[in-house]
Every structure is written in C-alpha cells, then in structure tokens.
Amino acid sequence: MQLTNHIIIKDGIAYIAERGHLKAEMVARMVVDGGYTVEETMEHYDLSASQVYSVLAYYYDNQTALDEAHEQKWANIRENALNADEYLQKLKSRGEK
C-alpha cells in the first residue's frame, strides 16, 4: 500500500500537492467558514474526497495559528479600507484636478 500526501508546504504555505497553486487553507475555509459540504467543495475545486479531508485535517491540526493569521489579515483590511464616502470624495477630488 502506498501512502499519498495531498498537502505540500512551500515557503510556509500549504498547498494541495496535485494542484500546486491551490492553497489548502482556502479550500478548508470553504467548509469551515463558508458552510459548504465536503461534496460541494469537491465539486467546486474538482478535488477528491481525500484531498478535501486532507486540507481539513491540515486546518484542524493548525487551527490556532491559521485563525490568528486570518483574523490579522482581516484586521489589516478593515484598518486600511476606505469607507464609501471617503472613496467617493477621493474620486471627486481626482476629477477636479
């Protein structure tokens, strides 16, 4: 019997081995945060059940660190985002120049 590792780590980021560009966390969050089923996630990303369960295992094995980094990303986005009024004002000021 041959064991298959569906997760590879490159530069500290986990990817699905057979799909080198597809981040494991992104797939896991579709189930964990998005409420999608394993089957829906398989269909959306054209993955096998073992690939989806592998990314879920990776997520749960590293949940604390992944959730902290995820929250920090969203905090940075919220901190640096313009609200709609600021954005419209910025656009208007460009047109006046």
SEFI-120184 format. One record per atom (N, C-alpha, C, CB): residue number from 1; residue in one letter; atom name; x, y, z. Coordinates in steps of 0.1 Angstrom, whole numbers, plus 5000, padded with zeros to 4 digits. Last residue first. Glycine has a CB too. Layout:
REM residues N
(NUM; a; CA; (X; Y; Z)),
...
***
This chain:
REM residues 97
(97; k; N; (4911; 5680; 4895)),
(97; k; CA; (4925; 5685; 4893)),
(97; k; C; (4927; 5688; 4878)),
(97; k; CB; (4935; 5674; 4897)),
(96; e; N; (4887; 5669; 4899)),
(96; e; CA; (4888; 5684; 4900)),
(96; e; C; (4901; 5689; 4896)),
(96; e; CB; (4884; 5689; 4913)),
(95; g; N; (4889; 5642; 4899)),
(95; g; CA; (4883; 5649; 4887)),
(95; g; C; (4884; 5664; 4887)),
(95; g; CB; (4868; 5645; 4887)),
(94; r; N; (4900; 5638; 4924)),
(94; r; CA; (4908; 5635; 4912)),
(94; r; C; (4902; 5642; 4900)),
(94; r; CB; (4908; 5619; 4910)),
(93; s; N; (4878; 5644; 4940)),
(93; s; CA; (4890; 5652; 4941)),
(93; s; C; (4899; 5650; 4929)),
(93; s; CB; (4897; 5651; 4954)),
(92; k; N; (4861; 5622; 4935)),
(92; k; CA; (4857; 5636; 4931)),
(92; k; C; (4869; 5645; 4930)),
(92; k; CB; (4847; 5641; 4940)),
(91; l; N; (4876; 5601; 4946)),
(91; l; CA; (4873; 5601; 4932)),
(91; l; C; (4870; 5615; 4927)),
(91; l; CB; (4862; 5591; 4929)),
(90; k; N; (4875; 5610; 4973)),
(90; k; CA; (4888; 5608; 4967)),
(90; k; C; (4886; 5608; 4951)),
(90; k; CB; (4894; 5595; 4971)),
(89; q; N; (4847; 5608; 4977)),
(89; q; CA; (4854; 5621; 4979)),
(89; q; C; (4868; 5621; 4972)),
(89; q; CB; (4856; 5625; 4994)),
(88; l; N; (4844; 5580; 4975)),
(88; l; CA; (4837; 5590; 4965)),
(88; l; C; (4844; 5603; 4966)),
(88; l; CB; (4822; 5591; 4969)),
(87; y; N; (4859; 5572; 4997)),
(87; y; CA; (4863; 5568; 4983)),
(87; y; C; (4856; 5577; 4973)),
(87; y; CB; (4858; 5553; 4981)),
(86; e; N; (4845; 5582; 5018)),
(86; e; CA; (4859; 5586; 5016)),
(86; e; C; (4863; 5583; 5002)),
(86; e; CB; (4868; 5579; 5026)),
(85; d; N; (4820; 5569; 5015)),
(85; d; CA; (4821; 5583; 5014)),
(85; d; C; (4835; 5588; 5011)),
(85; d; CB; (4815; 5590; 5027)),
(84; a; N; (4828; 5542; 5019)),
(84; a; CA; (4823; 5546; 5006)),
(84; a; C; (4823; 5561; 5004)),
(84; a; CB; (4808; 5541; 5005)),
(83; n; N; (4860; 5540; 5036)),
(83; n; CA; (4846; 5538; 5035)),
(83; n; C; (4840; 5544; 5022)),
(83; n; CB; (4838; 5544; 5048)),
(82; l; N; (4890; 5522; 5029)),
(82; l; CA; (4882; 5534; 5028)),
(82; l; C; (4867; 5531; 5029)),
(82; l; CB; (4886; 5542; 5015)),
(81; a; N; (4910; 5501; 5049)),
(81; a; CA; (4900; 5502; 5039)),
(81; a; C; (4893; 5516; 5040)),
(81; a; CB; (4889; 5492; 5041)),
(80; n; N; (4928; 5495; 5069)),
(80; n; CA; (4933; 5503; 5058)),
(80; n; C; (4922; 5505; 5047)),
(80; n; CB; (4944; 5495; 5052)),
(79; e; N; (4913; 5480; 5088)),
(79; e; CA; (4921; 5492; 5092)),
(79; e; C; (4924; 5501; 5081)),
(79; e; CB; (4933; 5488; 5100)),
(78; r; N; (4904; 5459; 5073)),
(78; r; CA; (4894; 5468; 5079)),
(78; r; C; (4901; 5481; 5083)),
(78; r; CB; (4888; 5462; 5092)),
(77; i; N; (4929; 5447; 5067)),
(77; i; CA; (4920; 5451; 5056)),
(77; i; C; (4910; 5462; 5062)),
(77; i; CB; (4912; 5440; 5050)),
(76; n; N; (4938; 5440; 5093)),
(76; n; CA; (4946; 5450; 5084)),
(76; n; C; (4937; 5455; 5073)),
(76; n; CB; (4958; 5443; 5078)),
(75; a; N; (4918; 5422; 5100)),
(75; a; CA; (4920; 5434; 5108)),
(75; a; C; (4928; 5445; 5100)),
(75; a; CB; (4927; 5431; 5121)),
(74; w; N; (4923; 5402; 5081)),
(74; w; CA; (4911; 5409; 5081)),
(74; w; C; (4911; 5422; 5089)),
(74; w; CB; (4899; 5400; 5086)),
(73; k; N; (4949; 5393; 5090)),
(73; k; CA; (4947; 5398; 5077)),
(73; k; C; (4934; 5407; 5076)),
(73; k; CB; (4946; 5387; 5067)),
(72; q; N; (4942; 5385; 5116)),
(72; q; CA; (4951; 5396; 5114)),
(72; q; C; (4950; 5402; 5100)),
(72; q; CB; (4966; 5392; 5117)),
(71; e; N; (4926; 5363; 5110)),
(71; e; CA; (4920; 5374; 5117)),
(71; e; C; (4929; 5387; 5115)),
(71; e; CB; (4918; 5371; 5132)),
(70; h; N; (4946; 5346; 5099)),
(70; h; CA; (4934; 5350; 5091)),
(70; h; C; (4928; 5363; 5097)),
(70; h; CB; (4924; 5338; 5091)),
(69; a; N; (4963; 5342; 5121)),
(69; a; CA; (4968; 5349; 5109)),
(69; a; C; (4957; 5354; 5100)),
(69; a; CB; (4977; 5339; 5101)),
(68; e; N; (4945; 5328; 5138)),
(68; e; CA; (4951; 5341; 5142)),
(68; e; C; (4956; 5349; 5130)),
(68; e; CB; (4963; 5338; 5152)),
(67; d; N; (4939; 5306; 5122)),
(67; d; CA; (4928; 5315; 5126)),
(67; d; C; (4934; 5329; 5130)),
(67; d; CB; (4920; 5309; 5137)),
(66; l; N; (4964; 5293; 5121)),
(66; l; CA; (4958; 5298; 5109)),
(66; l; C; (4947; 5308; 5112)),
(66; l; CB; (4952; 5286; 5101)),
(65; a; N; (4970; 5288; 5148)),
(65; a; CA; (4979; 5297; 5141)),
(65; a; C; (4972; 5302; 5128)),
(65; a; CB; (4991; 5289; 5137)),
(64; t; N; (4947; 5271; 5154)),
(64; t; CA; (4950; 5283; 5162)),
(64; t; C; (4959; 5293; 5154)),
(64; t; CB; (4957; 5279; 5175)),
(63; q; N; (4949; 5249; 5135)),
(63; q; CA; (4937; 5259; 5136)),
(63; q; C; (4941; 5272; 5143)),
(63; q; CB; (4926; 5252; 5143)),
(62; n; N; (4963; 5228; 5126)),
(62; n; CA; (4970; 5241; 5127)),
(62; n; C; (4960; 5253; 5129)),
(62; n; CB; (4978; 5244; 5114)),
(61; d; N; (4947; 5206; 5124)),
(61; d; CA; (4960; 5205; 5131)),
(61; d; C; (4967; 5218; 5134)),
(61; d; CB; (4968; 5196; 5123)),
(60; y; N; (4926; 5217; 5109)),
(60; y; CA; (4924; 5215; 5123)),
(60; y; C; (4937; 5212; 5131)),
(60; y; CB; (4914; 5203; 5124)),
(59; y; N; (4940; 5219; 5084)),
(59; y; CA; (4934; 5231; 5090)),
(59; y; C; (4933; 5228; 5105)),
(59; y; CB; (4921; 5235; 5084)),
(58; y; N; (4947; 5192; 5079)),
(58; y; CA; (4957; 5202; 5080)),
(58; y; C; (4952; 5215; 5087)),
(58; y; CB; (4962; 5207; 5066)),
(57; a; N; (4921; 5182; 5077)),
(57; a; CA; (4930; 5177; 5087)),
(57; a; C; (4941; 5187; 5089)),
(57; a; CB; (4935; 5163; 5084)),
(56; l; N; (4912; 5196; 5054)),
(56; l; CA; (4905; 5198; 5067)),
(56; l; C; (4914; 5193; 5079)),
(56; l; CB; (4892; 5191; 5067)),
(55; v; N; (4929; 5186; 5035)),
(55; v; CA; (4931; 5200; 5039)),
(55; v; C; (4923; 5203; 5052)),
(55; v; CB; (4925; 5209; 5027)),
(54; s; N; (4920; 5159; 5036)),
(54; s; CA; (4934; 5162; 5039)),
(54; s; C; (4936; 5177; 5043)),
(54; s; CB; (4943; 5159; 5028)),
(53; y; N; (4894; 5162; 5026)),
(53; y; CA; (4896; 5157; 5040)),
(53; y; C; (4911; 5160; 5045)),
(53; y; CB; (4893; 5143; 5042)),
(52; v; N; (4901; 5169; 5000)),
(52; v; CA; (4893; 5178; 5009)),
(52; v; C; (4895; 5174; 5023)),
(52; v; CB; (4878; 5178; 5005)),
(51; q; N; (4914; 5146; 4991)),
(51; q; CA; (4921; 5159; 4991)),
(51; q; C; (4914; 5169; 5000)),
(51; q; CB; (4921; 5164; 4976)),
(50; s; N; (4895; 5126; 4994)),
(50; s; CA; (4907; 5125; 5002)),
(50; s; C; (4915; 5138; 5002)),
(50; s; CB; (4916; 5114; 4997)),
(49; a; N; (4876; 5134; 4975)),
(49; a; CA; (4872; 5134; 4989)),
(49; a; C; (4885; 5134; 4998)),
(49; a; CB; (4863; 5123; 4993)),
(48; s; N; (4892; 5154; 4950)),
(48; s; CA; (4887; 5142; 4955)),
(48; s; C; (4883; 5143; 4970)),
(48; s; CB; (4898; 5130; 4954)),
(47; l; N; (4881; 5184; 4932)),
(47; l; CA; (4890; 5177; 4941)),
(47; l; C; (4884; 5163; 4945)),
(47; l; CB; (4894; 5185; 4954)),
(46; d; N; (4870; 5207; 4919)),
(46; d; CA; (4874; 5195; 4912)),
(46; d; C; (4884; 5187; 4920)),
(46; d; CB; (4879; 5198; 4898)),
(45; y; N; (4861; 5228; 4934)),
(45; y; CA; (4875; 5228; 4931)),
(45; y; C; (4880; 5216; 4923)),
(45; y; CB; (4883; 5229; 4944)),
(44; h; N; (4833; 5221; 4935)),
(44; h; CA; (4838; 5235; 4932)),
(44; h; C; (4852; 5235; 4928)),
(44; h; CB; (4836; 5244; 4944)),
(43; e; N; (4833; 5194; 4943)),
(43; e; CA; (4828; 5198; 4930)),
(43; e; C; (4833; 5212; 4926)),
(43; e; CB; (4812; 5198; 4930)),
(42; m; N; (4843; 5196; 4969)),
(42; m; CA; (4850; 5187; 4959)),
(42; m; C; (4846; 5192; 4945)),
(42; m; CB; (4845; 5173; 4961)),
(41; t; N; (4824; 5213; 4981)),
(41; t; CA; (4838; 5217; 4979)),
(41; t; C; (4846; 5209; 4969)),
(41; t; CB; (4845; 5217; 4993)),
(40; e; N; (4802; 5196; 4981)),
(40; e; CA; (4802; 5209; 4973)),
(40; e; C; (4816; 5214; 4971)),
(40; e; CB; (4793; 5219; 4981)),
(39; e; N; (4813; 5176; 4998)),
(39; e; CA; (4809; 5173; 4984)),
(39; e; C; (4808; 5185; 4975)),
(39; e; CB; (4795; 5165; 4984)),
(38; v; N; (4815; 5189; 5022)),
(38; v; CA; (4827; 5183; 5015)),
(38; v; C; (4824; 5181; 5001)),
(38; v; CB; (4832; 5170; 5022)),
(37; t; N; (4795; 5219; 5021)),
(37; t; CA; (4797; 5205; 5024)),
(37; t; C; (4810; 5200; 5017)),
(37; t; CB; (4786; 5196; 5020)),
(36; y; N; (4800; 5252; 5034)),
(36; y; CA; (4798; 5243; 5023)),
(36; y; C; (4801; 5228; 5027)),
(36; y; CB; (4807; 5246; 5011)),
(35; g; N; (4805; 5272; 5052)),
(35; g; CA; (4793; 5263; 5054)),
(35; g; C; (4791; 5253; 5043)),
(35; g; CB; (4781; 5271; 5057)),
(34; g; N; (4826; 5289; 5053)),
(34; g; CA; (4816; 5291; 5043)),
(34; g; C; (4804; 5282; 5044)),
(34; g; CB; (4822; 5289; 5030)),
(33; d; N; (4844; 5280; 5073)),
(33; d; CA; (4838; 5293; 5074)),
(33; d; C; (4826; 5295; 5065)),
(33; d; CB; (4848; 5304; 5071)),
(32; v; N; (4848; 5252; 5065)),
(32; v; CA; (4848; 5257; 5079)),
(32; v; C; (4840; 5270; 5081)),
(32; v; CB; (4862; 5258; 5085)),
(31; v; N; (4847; 5251; 5037)),
(31; v; CA; (4839; 5242; 5045)),
(31; v; C; (4837; 5248; 5059)),
(31; v; CB; (4845; 5228; 5047)),
(30; m; N; (4864; 5271; 5029)),
(30; m; CA; (4851; 5270; 5022)),
(30; m; C; (4842; 5261; 5031)),
(30; m; CB; (4853; 5264; 5008)),
(29; r; N; (4887; 5267; 5044)),
(29; r; CA; (4877; 5277; 5049)),
(29; r; C; (4864; 5277; 5041)),
(29; r; CB; (4884; 5291; 5047)),
(28; a; N; (4899; 5247; 5029)),
(28; a; CA; (4894; 5243; 5042)),
(28; a; C; (4884; 5254; 5046)),
(28; a; CB; (4905; 5242; 5052)),
(27; v; N; (4907; 5262; 5006)),
(27; v; CA; (4898; 5251; 5005)),
(27; v; C; (4891; 5248; 5018)),
(27; v; CB; (4904; 5239; 4999)),
(26; m; N; (4925; 5279; 5019)),
(26; m; CA; (4914; 5285; 5012)),
(26; m; C; (4903; 5274; 5010)),
(26; m; CB; (4918; 5290; 4998)),
(25; e; N; (4944; 5262; 5029)),
(25; e; CA; (4936; 5269; 5038)),
(25; e; C; (4924; 5275; 5031)),
(25; e; CB; (4944; 5281; 5045)),
(24; a; N; (4957; 5252; 5006)),
(24; a; CA; (4949; 5243; 5014)),
(24; a; C; (4940; 5251; 5023)),
(24; a; CB; (4958; 5234; 5023)),
(23; k; N; (4957; 5268; 4975)),
(23; k; CA; (4961; 5269; 4989)),
(23; k; C; (4951; 5260; 4997)),
(23; k; CB; (4960; 5283; 4994)),
(22; l; N; (4968; 5258; 4944)),
(22; l; CA; (4956; 5259; 4953)),
(22; l; C; (4960; 5258; 4967)),
(22; l; CB; (4946; 5248; 4949)),
(21; h; N; (4990; 5253; 4929)),
(21; h; CA; (4987; 5267; 4931)),
(21; h; C; (4975; 5269; 4941)),
(21; h; CB; (4983; 5274; 4918)),
(20; g; N; (4993; 5225; 4926)),
(20; g; CA; (5004; 5233; 4932)),
(20; g; C; (5000; 5247; 4936)),
(20; g; CB; (5015; 5233; 4924)),
(19; r; N; (4977; 5201; 4929)),
(19; r; CA; (4972; 5213; 4924)),
(19; r; C; (4981; 5224; 4930)),
(19; r; CB; (4957; 5216; 4927)),
(18; e; N; (4987; 5180; 4943)),
(18; e; CA; (4983; 5177; 4929)),
(18; e; C; (4979; 5190; 4922)),
(18; e; CB; (4973; 5167; 4929)),
(17; a; N; (4990; 5192; 4969)),
(17; a; CA; (5001; 5187; 4961)),
(17; a; C; (4998; 5185; 4947)),
(17; a; CB; (5006; 5174; 4967)),
(16; i; N; (4977; 5221; 4980)),
(16; i; CA; (4973; 5208; 4976)),
(16; i; C; (4983; 5203; 4966)),
(16; i; CB; (4958; 5207; 4970)),
(15; y; N; (4998; 5239; 5003)),
(15; y; CA; (4991; 5238; 4990)),
(15; y; C; (4986; 5223; 4988)),
(15; y; CB; (5000; 5242; 4978)),
(14; a; N; (5007; 5261; 5029)),
(14; a; CA; (5003; 5247; 5025)),
(14; a; C; (4994; 5248; 5012)),
(14; a; CB; (4994; 5241; 5036)),
(13; i; N; (5036; 5280; 5033)),
(13; i; CA; (5021; 5280; 5029)),
(13; i; C; (5018; 5266; 5024)),
(13; i; CB; (5018; 5291; 5018)),
(12; g; N; (5063; 5282; 5037)),
(12; g; CA; (5054; 5283; 5048)),
(12; g; C; (5039; 5283; 5045)),
(12; g; CB; (5057; 5295; 5055)),
(11; d; N; (5074; 5276; 5011)),
(11; d; CA; (5075; 5289; 5017)),
(11; d; C; (5066; 5292; 5029)),
(11; d; CB; (5074; 5300; 5007)),
(10; k; N; (5052; 5251; 5008)),
(10; k; CA; (5061; 5259; 5001)),
(10; k; C; (5062; 5272; 5007)),
(10; k; CB; (5058; 5260; 4986)),
(9; i; N; (5041; 5219; 5016)),
(9; i; CA; (5044; 5232; 5022)),
(9; i; C; (5055; 5239; 5013)),
(9; i; CB; (5048; 5231; 5037)),
(8; i; N; (5014; 5198; 5005)),
(8; i; CA; (5028; 5202; 5004)),
(8; i; C; (5030; 5216; 5010)),
(8; i; CB; (5034; 5201; 4990)),
(7; i; N; (4991; 5172; 5009)),
(7; i; CA; (4995; 5186; 5013)),
(7; i; C; (5010; 5187; 5011)),
(7; i; CB; (4991; 5189; 5027)),
(6; h; N; (4986; 5146; 5003)),
(6; h; CA; (4979; 5156; 4995)),
(6; h; C; (4983; 5170; 4998)),
(6; h; CB; (4964; 5155; 4997)),
(5; n; N; (5004; 5118; 5002)),
(5; n; CA; (5004; 5131; 5009)),
(5; n; C; (4998; 5141; 5000)),
(5; n; CB; (5018; 5135; 5014)),
(4; t; N; (4996; 5085; 5003)),
(4; t; CA; (4996; 5097; 4995)),
(4; t; C; (4995; 5109; 5004)),
(4; t; CB; (4984; 5096; 4985)),
(3; l; N; (5012; 5053; 5006)),
(3; l; CA; (5005; 5065; 5013)),
(3; l; C; (5006; 5077; 5004)),
(3; l; CB; (5012; 5067; 5027)),
(2; q; N; (5005; 5022; 4992)),
(2; q; CA; (5013; 5034; 4991)),
(2; q; C; (5005; 5046; 4998)),
(2; q; CB; (5016; 5038; 4976)),
(1; m; N; (5009; 4988; 5000)),
(1; m; CA; (5000; 5000; 5000)),
(1; m; C; (5009; 5012; 5000)),
(1; m; CB; (4990; 5000; 5012)),
***
